[in-house]
């Protein structure tokens, strides 16, 4: 099975392979026992039982390790400088902390050089890749000026295709007394400067950030410029974010911690994915999202890290899988699906999050016989090999 473009590789004797293609194997995960995968260039060429694998140029023996698609992290904030160790330490120690939160990161990010920000993004992406994340969305939102937001998106776009304009993260400190003026800036000159570098537009629709009307203005302006909406919704309390996301056909409503029955019904009746971010609840000791209610209603659920320096400073999708199983009511199978195919759906991608012919060749091997070990052995570095776009990392 050879082409003129690149050598082919067969990975054989995979103890249990998660394909996320029910036509290829058992159940929603499309599980295949003693499986093989053939990679041709940057694509999956064949999937099946090891005994039926075609001849290839190269062979890799998985030696009884489990395999699954590369994780798809559809929500992160990687373009930043500095950290908020003191804030976290105070929160975990039960002490009040009055520093600036997001504003602290905004100040550090504005002061950073382009080189420093490029280095930081590359570092966190490499960190995530080592843990099996092969598709990463990331956002702006720590610049909050026209120049700084556009710079953040240019830097993000140099590292990933999934780039989100989040000028509406908080009202800029420069507009503390004029939030309406800041919304005008975001939907006007800032959007003009940022839209060419982004695929998505996002807004933090929450008390203390942007209300429903302001969020609608930001998202509709973004849509008019060709950006697809995503929404930070219902993290801190009940609010209009989820309903607005569904109304505007947003790709995802992210956080979804405080949901009414109407919110759940709206998500279940739409193609808007409910993206859950357990790292945020872990790092803030907040109430856990109830994934079980969403799943039982038929909503599509994704899991992501929300990697950011304030409320969820983790790049580990395996950690988030373990949290989702332990504290959010998900089964191990559901959590793995949500961290792979669910994330792909939150990015409206069909070429990642699955191991099926024609998909991008993103594959993870675990030092374990089953994907269940991601929740069964939390905190253990189980990822032993990662193929990204057909290349063994």
C-alpha positions as CSV (number, residue, x, y, z in Angstrom):
1,X,0.0,0.0,0.0
2,X,2.4,2.7,-1.2
3,X,1.9,6.1,-2.8
4,X,4.3,8.3,-4.6
5,X,3.9,11.0,-2.0
6,X,5.0,9.5,1.3
7,X,5.7,6.1,2.9
8,X,2.8,4.4,4.6
9,X,2.9,3.2,8.2
10,X,0.9,0.5,9.9
11,X,0.4,0.6,13.7
12,X,-0.6,-2.9,14.7
13,X,-1.5,-4.8,17.8
14,X,-3.4,-1.9,19.4
15,X,-5.2,-3.7,22.3
16,X,-8.3,-1.5,22.1
17,X,-8.8,1.3,19.6
18,X,-11.3,4.1,20.0
19,X,-12.3,5.2,16.5
20,X,-15.4,7.3,17.3
21,X,-16.9,5.7,14.2
22,X,-19.7,3.2,15.1
23,X,-19.6,1.7,11.6
24,X,-16.0,0.5,12.3
25,X,-16.5,-1.1,15.7
26,X,-18.5,-1.6,18.9
27,X,-20.7,1.1,20.4
28,X,-20.5,4.8,20.2
29,X,-16.7,4.7,20.4
30,X,-16.5,2.3,17.5
31,X,-14.1,0.1,19.6
32,X,-11.9,-2.4,17.8
33,X,-9.9,-5.1,19.7
34,X,-6.4,-6.0,18.5
35,X,-6.6,-3.2,16.0
36,X,-4.4,-1.7,13.3
37,X,-4.3,1.8,11.7
38,X,-2.6,2.6,8.4
39,X,-1.3,6.1,8.0
40,X,-0.6,7.5,4.5
41,X,0.9,11.0,4.6
42,X,-1.1,13.1,7.0
43,X,-4.3,11.0,6.7
44,X,-5.7,7.8,8.0
45,X,-5.9,5.3,5.1
46,X,-7.2,2.1,6.7
47,X,-8.6,0.9,10.1
48,X,-9.4,-2.6,11.2
49,X,-8.2,-5.7,12.9
50,X,-4.5,-6.3,13.0
51,X,-4.8,-9.7,11.3
52,X,-6.3,-7.9,8.2
53,X,-3.9,-5.0,8.0
54,X,-2.6,-4.4,4.4
55,X,1.1,-4.3,3.7
56,X,2.9,-1.0,4.3
57,X,6.3,0.6,4.0
58,X,6.8,0.8,7.7
59,X,5.3,-1.0,10.8
60,X,5.0,0.0,14.4
61,X,4.0,-2.6,17.0
62,X,1.8,-1.0,19.7
63,X,2.5,-4.0,21.8
64,X,-0.9,-4.1,23.5
65,X,-1.3,-0.4,24.2
66,X,-4.7,1.3,23.8
67,X,-5.2,3.8,21.0
68,X,-7.5,6.8,20.6
69,X,-7.8,9.9,18.5
70,X,-5.7,12.9,19.4
71,X,-7.6,15.1,21.9
72,X,-9.4,18.2,20.5
73,X,-9.2,21.1,23.0
74,X,-11.8,23.6,21.8
75,X,-11.4,26.2,24.5
76,X,-8.1,27.8,25.7
77,X,-6.5,31.2,26.4
78,X,-2.8,30.8,25.5
79,X,-1.8,34.2,24.3
80,X,-0.8,35.8,27.6
81,X,2.2,36.7,29.8
82,X,2.8,36.4,33.5
83,X,0.9,34.2,35.9
84,X,-1.4,34.6,38.9
85,X,0.2,32.4,41.4
86,X,-0.5,34.8,44.3
87,X,-4.2,34.9,43.4
88,X,-4.4,31.1,43.3
89,X,-2.5,30.7,46.5
90,X,-4.8,33.1,48.3
91,X,-7.9,31.4,47.0
92,X,-6.7,28.0,48.0
93,X,-5.6,29.3,51.4
94,X,-9.0,30.9,52.2
95,X,-7.5,34.4,52.1
96,X,-9.1,37.5,50.4
97,X,-7.3,38.7,47.4
98,X,-8.0,42.1,45.8
99,X,-5.6,42.2,42.9
100,X,-6.9,42.6,39.4
101,X,-7.6,39.1,38.1
102,X,-8.0,39.3,34.4
103,X,-6.7,42.9,34.5
104,X,-3.4,41.7,35.9
105,X,-2.9,39.4,32.9
106,X,-4.0,42.2,30.6
107,X,-1.3,44.5,32.0
108,X,1.4,41.8,31.7
109,X,0.3,40.8,28.2
110,X,0.3,44.3,26.9
111,X,3.9,44.8,28.3
112,X,5.2,41.5,26.7
113,X,7.2,41.5,23.5
114,X,5.9,39.6,20.4
115,X,8.8,37.1,20.9
116,X,7.8,36.5,24.5
117,X,4.2,35.8,23.5
118,X,5.2,33.5,20.6
119,X,7.4,31.6,23.0
120,X,4.7,31.2,25.6
121,X,2.1,30.0,23.0
122,X,4.6,27.5,21.6
123,X,5.5,26.2,25.0
124,X,1.9,25.6,26.1
125,X,1.0,24.0,22.7
126,X,4.0,21.6,23.1
127,X,3.0,20.8,26.6
128,X,-0.5,19.9,25.5
129,X,0.8,17.9,22.5
130,X,2.9,15.7,24.8
131,X,-0.3,14.9,26.6
132,X,-2.1,14.0,23.5
133,X,-3.8,17.2,22.3
134,X,-3.4,17.4,18.5
135,X,-6.0,20.1,17.8
136,X,-6.1,23.3,19.9
137,X,-8.4,26.3,19.8
138,X,-7.1,29.5,21.5
139,X,-8.4,33.0,22.0
140,X,-7.3,36.6,22.3
141,X,-8.8,38.6,25.2
142,X,-5.8,39.8,27.2
143,X,-5.1,42.8,25.1
144,X,-8.4,44.7,25.0
145,X,-7.0,47.4,22.7
146,X,-7.3,47.4,18.9
147,X,-3.5,46.9,18.5
148,X,-3.1,44.4,21.3
149,X,-6.0,42.2,20.3
150,X,-4.9,42.1,16.7
151,X,-1.4,41.3,17.8
152,X,-2.7,38.4,20.0
153,X,-4.6,36.9,17.1
154,X,-1.7,37.2,14.6
155,X,0.5,35.4,17.2
156,X,-2.1,32.7,17.8
157,X,-2.7,32.2,14.1
158,X,1.0,31.5,13.7
159,X,0.6,28.4,15.9
160,X,-3.0,27.1,15.3
161,X,-5.8,27.3,12.7
162,X,-8.5,27.5,15.4
163,X,-8.3,31.2,16.5
164,X,-11.0,33.1,18.3
165,X,-11.5,36.9,18.7
166,X,-12.4,37.5,22.3
167,X,-12.1,41.3,22.6
168,X,-15.3,41.0,24.7
169,X,-13.5,39.2,27.5
170,X,-14.1,41.9,30.0
171,X,-14.7,45.6,29.6
172,X,-11.2,47.1,29.1
173,X,-9.8,49.0,32.1
174,X,-9.5,51.9,29.7
175,X,-13.3,52.0,29.4
176,X,-14.2,51.3,33.0
177,X,-16.7,54.2,33.0
178,X,-17.9,53.7,29.5
179,X,-18.9,50.0,28.8
180,X,-21.1,51.0,25.9
181,X,-18.1,52.8,24.3
182,X,-16.1,49.7,24.7
183,X,-18.7,47.6,22.9
184,X,-18.6,50.1,20.1
185,X,-14.9,49.7,19.9
186,X,-15.1,45.9,19.9
187,X,-17.8,45.8,17.2
188,X,-16.1,48.5,15.1
189,X,-12.4,49.2,14.8
190,X,-11.3,46.2,16.9
191,X,-13.3,43.8,14.8
192,X,-12.0,45.4,11.6
193,X,-8.5,44.8,12.8
194,X,-9.0,41.3,14.2
195,X,-11.5,39.5,11.8
196,X,-8.8,38.7,9.2
197,X,-6.8,36.7,11.7
198,X,-9.7,34.7,13.3
199,X,-12.2,32.0,12.6
200,X,-14.4,32.6,15.6
201,X,-15.9,35.4,17.7
202,X,-16.5,34.9,21.4
203,X,-18.0,36.9,24.3
204,X,-18.0,36.5,28.1
205,X,-21.8,36.8,28.7
206,X,-21.9,37.0,32.4
207,X,-22.9,39.5,35.2
208,X,-19.8,41.7,35.6
209,X,-18.7,41.2,32.0
210,X,-21.2,41.6,29.2
211,X,-25.0,41.4,29.4
212,X,-27.3,39.7,26.8
213,X,-27.8,42.8,24.7
214,X,-24.1,43.6,24.6
215,X,-23.2,40.0,23.9
216,X,-25.7,39.9,21.0
217,X,-24.2,43.1,19.5
218,X,-20.7,41.6,19.6
219,X,-21.7,38.2,18.2
220,X,-23.9,39.6,15.4
221,X,-21.2,42.0,14.4
222,X,-18.7,39.1,14.2
223,X,-21.1,37.0,12.2
224,X,-21.5,39.9,9.7
225,X,-17.7,39.8,9.3
226,X,-17.7,36.0,8.6
227,X,-16.8,34.8,12.1
228,X,-18.8,32.0,13.7
229,X,-19.9,32.6,17.3
230,X,-18.9,30.8,20.5
231,X,-20.1,32.0,23.9
232,X,-18.7,31.9,27.4
233,X,-22.1,31.1,28.9
234,X,-23.6,30.5,32.4
235,X,-20.4,29.9,34.2
236,X,-21.0,32.1,37.3
237,X,-24.7,32.0,37.5
238,X,-27.9,31.7,35.5
239,X,-28.1,34.1,32.5
240,X,-28.9,34.6,28.9
241,X,-25.7,33.2,27.4
242,X,-26.9,29.7,26.5
243,X,-30.1,30.8,25.0
244,X,-28.3,33.5,23.0
245,X,-25.8,30.9,21.8
246,X,-28.5,28.6,20.5
247,X,-30.4,31.5,18.9
248,X,-27.4,32.6,17.0
249,X,-26.4,29.0,16.0
250,X,-23.1,29.4,17.9
251,X,-20.7,26.4,17.6
252,X,-20.5,26.1,21.3
253,X,-21.8,27.4,24.6
254,X,-18.8,27.1,27.0
255,X,-18.8,26.4,30.8
256,X,-22.6,25.7,31.1
257,X,-22.4,25.4,34.9
258,X,-25.7,26.9,35.8
259,X,-28.5,25.7,33.5
260,X,-32.2,25.8,33.7
261,X,-34.4,23.0,32.2
262,X,-35.1,25.4,29.3
263,X,-31.4,25.9,28.7
264,X,-30.8,22.2,28.5
265,X,-33.8,21.7,26.2
266,X,-32.4,24.5,23.9
267,X,-29.0,22.9,23.7
268,X,-30.5,19.4,23.1
269,X,-32.6,20.8,20.3
270,X,-29.7,22.5,18.5
271,X,-26.3,21.9,17.0
272,X,-24.7,24.2,19.6
273,X,-22.3,22.0,21.7
274,X,-22.2,22.3,25.4
275,X,-18.5,22.6,26.2
276,X,-17.6,21.8,29.8
277,X,-14.4,23.0,31.4
278,X,-13.8,21.1,34.7
279,X,-10.4,22.6,35.2
280,X,-12.1,25.9,36.0
281,X,-14.3,24.4,38.7
282,X,-11.3,22.5,40.1
283,X,-9.2,25.6,40.3
284,X,-11.8,27.8,41.8
285,X,-13.7,25.3,44.0
286,X,-16.9,26.2,42.2
287,X,-19.9,24.1,41.6
288,X,-19.4,21.3,39.1
289,X,-21.4,21.3,35.8
290,X,-23.9,18.5,35.6
291,X,-22.9,16.7,32.5
292,X,-25.4,13.9,33.2
293,X,-28.4,16.2,32.8
294,X,-27.0,17.4,29.4
295,X,-26.2,13.9,28.1
296,X,-29.5,12.4,29.2
297,X,-31.4,15.2,27.4
298,X,-29.5,14.4,24.2
299,X,-27.2,17.5,24.1
300,X,-23.8,17.2,22.5
301,X,-21.1,17.7,25.1
302,X,-17.4,18.5,24.7
303,X,-14.6,18.6,27.3
304,X,-11.8,21.2,27.2
305,X,-9.1,22.5,29.4
306,X,-9.9,26.3,29.5
307,X,-6.1,26.7,29.9
308,X,-5.6,30.2,31.2
309,X,-3.4,31.7,33.9
310,X,-6.3,32.7,36.3
311,X,-8.9,30.1,36.7
312,X,-7.7,26.9,35.0
313,X,-3.9,26.7,34.4
314,X,-3.8,23.2,33.0
315,X,-3.2,22.0,29.5
316,X,-4.0,18.3,30.4
317,X,-7.0,16.8,28.7
318,X,-6.4,13.5,30.5
319,X,-6.8,15.4,33.8
320,X,-10.1,17.0,32.6
321,X,-11.3,13.5,31.6
322,X,-10.6,12.2,35.1
323,X,-12.4,15.2,36.6
324,X,-15.4,14.8,34.4
325,X,-15.8,11.1,35.3
326,X,-15.2,11.7,39.0
327,X,-17.2,14.9,39.6
328,X,-19.5,15.6,36.6
329,X,-21.4,12.4,36.2
330,X,-19.8,11.2,32.9
331,X,-18.8,7.6,32.2
332,X,-15.3,7.0,31.0
333,X,-16.6,6.3,27.5
334,X,-18.6,9.6,27.4
335,X,-15.6,11.6,28.7
336,X,-13.2,10.3,26.1
337,X,-15.8,10.9,23.3
338,X,-16.3,14.4,24.5
339,X,-12.6,15.1,24.7
340,X,-12.1,13.9,21.1
341,X,-15.2,13.9,18.8
342,X,-17.1,16.3,21.1
343,X,-14.3,18.8,20.8
344,X,-14.3,18.3,17.0
345,X,-18.0,19.1,16.9
346,X,-17.5,22.2,19.0
347,X,-15.1,23.3,16.3
348,X,-17.3,22.1,13.5
349,X,-14.6,19.8,12.2
350,X,-15.1,16.4,10.7
351,X,-11.4,15.6,10.0
352,X,-10.3,15.4,13.6
353,X,-11.5,13.7,16.8
354,X,-11.9,10.3,15.1
355,X,-9.8,7.5,13.6
356,X,-11.5,6.7,10.3
357,X,-10.3,6.6,6.7
358,X,-9.8,10.1,5.4
359,X,-9.5,11.7,8.8
360,X,-6.3,13.6,9.8
361,X,-3.7,11.1,11.2
362,X,-3.9,12.2,14.8
363,X,-3.4,9.2,17.1
364,X,-2.5,8.6,20.7
365,X,-1.1,5.4,22.3
366,X,-1.5,4.9,26.0
367,X,0.7,2.9,28.4
368,X,-2.5,1.0,29.3
369,X,-4.7,-1.6,27.6
370,X,-7.8,0.6,27.6
371,X,-8.9,4.2,27.3
372,X,-10.7,3.8,30.6
373,X,-7.3,4.1,32.3
374,X,-7.4,7.8,31.6
375,X,-10.0,8.1,34.4
376,X,-8.9,5.0,36.3
377,X,-5.3,6.2,36.8
378,X,-5.7,10.0,37.2
379,X,-2.5,12.0,37.2
380,X,-0.4,9.2,35.7
381,X,1.4,10.2,32.4
382,X,-0.2,7.5,30.3
383,X,0.4,9.0,26.9
384,X,3.3,7.1,25.4
385,X,3.2,8.1,21.7
386,X,1.5,10.8,19.7
387,X,1.1,11.0,15.9
388,X,0.2,14.5,14.7
389,X,-0.7,15.0,11.0
390,X,0.9,11.6,10.4
391,X,4.2,12.5,12.1
392,X,5.3,10.6,15.3
393,X,6.0,13.3,17.8
